[in-house]
Structure formats: C-alpha cells, structure tokens
Amino acid sequence: MVDGKNLYWLASGSLTQSIFDAGRLRNNLRLSEAQKQEEVLAYQRTIKQAFVGVSDALIGLQKFREYREQEANLTASAEDATRLARLRYNAGSTSYLEVLTNDTNYYSAQLTLAVAQEDEALSIVQLYSALGGGGWQE
C-alpha cells in the first residue's frame, strides 16, 4: 500500500535520480566531444606529416635526378676526351700517359655516375614509401 508520505519519497527519489543521470550524460557527451577533437587533431597532424614527407621526397628526387644528369654529361665528356686522346696517340702527337690519364678519368666518372644512379633510384623508393607504397600483402 502506498500512502502520501511514501509517494512523496518515491517521486522525489525518481526526480533526483533523473537529475544525476542528466549530469552524467552531459559529462559523457563532453568527454566524447573532447575525444573526437583529439582524434581530429591527431589525424590532421598525420596528414601534415605525410605531406611534408612527400614534399621532401619529391625535392630529393629532383636533386638526385639533376645530379645524375650532370654526372652523365661529365661521363660523356670524359669518354670523348679518352677517344680523342687515343686518336692523338695513334697519330703520334701525344704520349700514352695522356691516354692512361683520360682512361682513369673516364672510369672514375663512370663510377661516380653509377653512384648517382643508385642515389636516384633510392630517392624514387623513398618517394614511393612517402606516398604510402609497399603496404600490400600477398
């Protein structure tokens, strides 16, 4: 049996419980919004870092490509110098030391060009990696 006194406590208990639930729900909402904002900031930071990585890789690729092209031109010049030194030697107008010196310069230029080609290839791999490549699975 419910009398007036018990009805009052029952009603006031339900009202008080609703007030506390509303406060808890409000705080849970604030927490969820703060977590969402934190995740958005982390995502933006990740995107910014990715753009910086791609930009750096593109700049590196361009510089290594220019260096490789320069070394290719120097190697071609050293090859021409070697060819001309051999022609002069065969014509009797120079010593064989000049041929050997030009050969040495040409072989050195070829080695430098090979290193420049390797650096350029590595920069392509770095660009591919910065773009997110290599994440596939078999």
C-alpha positions in Angstrom: 0.0 0.0 0.0 1.3 3.4 -0.9 0.4 6.3 1.4 1.1 10.0 0.9 4.4 10.0 2.7 5.8 7.1 0.7 4.6 8.6 -2.5 6.5 11.8 -1.8 9.8 9.9 -1.3 9.2 7.7 -4.3 8.5 10.8 -6.5 11.4 12.8 -5.1 13.8 9.8 -5.5 12.9 9.4 -9.2 13.3 13.2 -9.8 16.7 13.2 -8.0 17.9 10.2 -10.0 16.9 11.9 -13.3 18.9 15.0 -12.3 22.0 12.9 -11.6 21.6 10.9 -14.8 21.4 14.1 -16.8 24.6 15.4 -15.3 26.3 12.1 -16.0 25.0 12.1 -19.6 26.2 15.7 -20.1 29.7 14.8 -18.8 29.8 11.8 -21.1 28.9 13.9 -24.0 31.6 16.4 -23.2 34.1 13.6 -22.9 33.1 12.2 -26.2 33.4 15.6 -27.9 36.8 16.1 -26.4 38.0 12.7 -27.6 36.6 13.4 -31.1 38.5 16.7 -31.2 41.7 14.9 -30.0 41.3 12.4 -32.8 40.7 15.1 -35.4 43.9 16.9 -34.3 45.9 13.7 -34.5 44.5 13.0 -37.9 45.4 16.5 -39.1 48.9 16.1 -37.7 49.3 12.8 -39.5 48.1 14.3 -42.8 50.5 17.3 -42.4 53.4 14.9 -41.7 52.5 12.9 -44.8 52.5 16.0 -47.0 55.9 17.1 -45.6 57.3 13.6 -46.3 56.1 13.6 -49.8 57.3 17.1 -50.4 60.8 16.2 -49.1 60.9 13.1 -51.2 60.0 15.0 -54.3 62.6 17.6 -53.7 65.2 14.9 -53.0 64.2 13.0 -56.2 64.6 16.3 -58.3 68.0 17.0 -56.8 69.3 13.4 -57.3 68.0 13.5 -60.9 69.8 16.7 -61.6 73.0 15.4 -60.1 72.7 12.1 -62.1 72.2 14.1 -65.4 75.2 16.3 -64.6 77.3 13.2 -63.9 76.0 11.6 -67.2 77.2 14.7 -69.0 80.6 14.6 -67.3 81.0 10.9 -68.1 80.2 11.6 -71.8 82.8 14.3 -71.8 85.4 12.0 -70.2 84.6 9.4 -72.8 85.1 11.9 -75.6 88.4 13.0 -74.0 89.5 9.4 -73.9 88.6 8.8 -77.6 90.4 12.0 -78.6 93.5 11.1 -76.6 93.6 7.7 -78.4 93.3 9.3 -81.8 96.1 11.7 -80.9 98.3 8.9 -79.6 97.6 6.8 -82.8 98.6 9.9 -84.9 101.8 10.1 -82.9 101.1 13.6 -81.4 100.9 12.6 -77.7 102.2 10.1 -75.3 100.4 7.1 -73.9 100.4 8.7 -70.5 97.7 11.1 -71.7 95.6 8.1 -72.9 96.0 6.4 -69.5 95.2 9.6 -67.6 92.0 10.1 -69.7 91.1 6.4 -69.3 91.4 6.9 -65.5 89.3 10.0 -65.5 86.6 8.2 -67.7 86.5 5.2 -65.4 86.2 7.4 -62.3 83.4 9.3 -64.0 81.6 6.0 -64.7 81.8 5.0 -61.1 80.5 8.4 -59.9 77.7 8.1 -62.4 76.8 4.6 -61.1 76.6 6.0 -57.5 74.4 8.9 -58.8 72.1 6.4 -60.5 71.9 4.4 -57.3 71.1 7.5 -55.2 68.4 8.5 -57.7 66.8 5.0 -57.5 66.8 5.2 -53.7 65.1 8.5 -53.8 62.4 7.0 -56.0 61.9 4.3 -53.4 61.7 6.9 -50.7 59.1 8.8 -52.7 57.1 5.6 -53.2 57.3 4.9 -49.5 56.2 8.5 -48.6 53.2 8.1 -50.9 52.2 5.0 -48.9 53.5 2.4 -51.2 54.7 -1.0 -50.1 51.8 -1.8 -47.8 50.4 -4.6 -49.8 50.3 -8.2 -48.6 50.4 -11.4 -50.6 
